[in-house]
Every structure is written in C-alpha cells, then in structure tokens.
Amino acid sequence: VQFVESGGGLVQPGGSLRLSCAASGFTFRNYGMSWYRQAPGKGRELVAAITSGGGSTNYADSVKGRFTISRDNAKNTVYLQMRSLRPEDTAVYFCYAPATQGRWGQGTQVTVSS
C-alpha cells in the first residue's frame, strides 16, 4: 500500500490549491479515502473523507464550504480542492485509506502566508 501526495506549495491568504494523491497496492475503488493534515506542534486531524464510489463526502467544520474532496477511480487518485485558504490551513497534508491500515505517505506541505 502506497500513498503519494503532491500539489502543495506556498499560497497567499485567499488563494487556492489542488492537492492530488496517487494510491497503489490495493483495490482503490473499493475503499473510502480521506485527507488529513498536521500543523506544526499539533496532532493529525481529519479534513475530508469520501466513500469508495464517491457518492458521499464529509468535512471538518473548519474547512466546510472551502474544500472539496473528489476521486477518480480510473486513475487511483483522490483530490482535495482548497479555496479561500487561511493561514491556519498551513500544515502537511496526507491522504489515507483507513481500512487498508497501510503506511502513511510523506505528505505535501501547504503554507498559507503573505
């Protein structure tokens, strides 16, 4: 099981980023996927989740209305579209399929700063 996140970077407050996560080593279409983040000095928190077929999503209150999770089962990829970014969104972002109990990826750094 492997997760490779990409798309992070430095963005100004109010800006947007789209994160991607390529998953492998399991039957992607059968598993729900999630995005998590970990800010400096804080624990890892769940940001968004999507069911295996993509028909249902859930979001942390702090990102609801600003972030959108989606997936492409043909490409074994999950996305996180982030809009109206705030400094408090600064963190390392990880994707994961909890049911696989696989190893976490390296994550991708998102820094929101002017």
N, C-alpha and C positions, 0 to 999 in steps of 0.2 A: 504494500500500500504506500502510495506516494502522493504528496500534495506540493505543487509548485506555484507559489503566488507571484504575481507581477502587477505592475501598473502604479505603484506608489510613487511618491515624489514630494516636492515642496510646492505648496499652493497658497495663494493669499486667502484670507478670510472672505467667504462668499463665493469662492471658486468651486470647481468640480473636478472629480477624478473618477475613472472607471478601473476598478481592480478586476483581475482575472485570476482564475485558479485552475490549473490543469491537474486532473486527478488520474491515477492509474493504479493497477494492481488489484482492482475489484470491479464488480459489475456496476458501474456508475449509475445506470438508470434505475437500479433497484434500491438506492439509498438516498435518504434525506441528506441535505448538505447545509452547513452553517458557516457563517463568518463570525469570527471572534476578534477582539482587539485587546492589546495590553499596553497601557500607558506607563511611562517611567514611574517606578515605585508603587505600582498598583497591580492588582491581580488581573487575570484574564477574564473578560466579560463577553457574554454572548451579544452580538449585534443584530444578526438576522438569521433566519432559517427558512428553508424551502423544502417541500416534500419531494419525493422521488420523481413524481410526474410533473412537478412544477405548479400544481393546481392550488396550493395553499402556501402562504408565507406568513411569517411573524417577525416583529421588530421590537427592539428595545425602545422604551418610551423616548429615550434621548435622541434617537435617530428617526423616529416615525415621521413620515411626511417629507424627509430629506433624502433617505437612502432607499434604493430598490435592489432587491436580490432577484436574480434570474439564473436560468441554466440552459445549456444546450446539450442534451443527452447524446446527440450525434457526435459531438466534439469532446465529450467527457469534461466539460468545462462549466464552472459556475462563476458568475459575475456579481460585482457589487458596484452599482452606480451611486456615487455620492455627490450630492449637490448642497449648496448653501453651507459649505464647510466652515467650521468654527475652530478656534484654537484648541478647544477641549476635545476635538476629534483626533488630535495628534496622538499617534500610537503605532505600534506594529500590528498589522492586520494579518490574520491567519484564516484559512479555510480548513474545514474538517468535516468528516463524516463520522459522527459519534459512534454509530453502530459498528464501524469497522474496527474500532479500538486500535487503529494503526498509529504510526509515529507521526507527530506533528511536523509540518514543513518549517522552513526558515522564516516565513512571513515576509511582508513587504512594508517598508516604513512609509508612513504618511505624516507629513509635517505641515501644519497649517499656521502660517506666520506671515506677518507683513514685513 
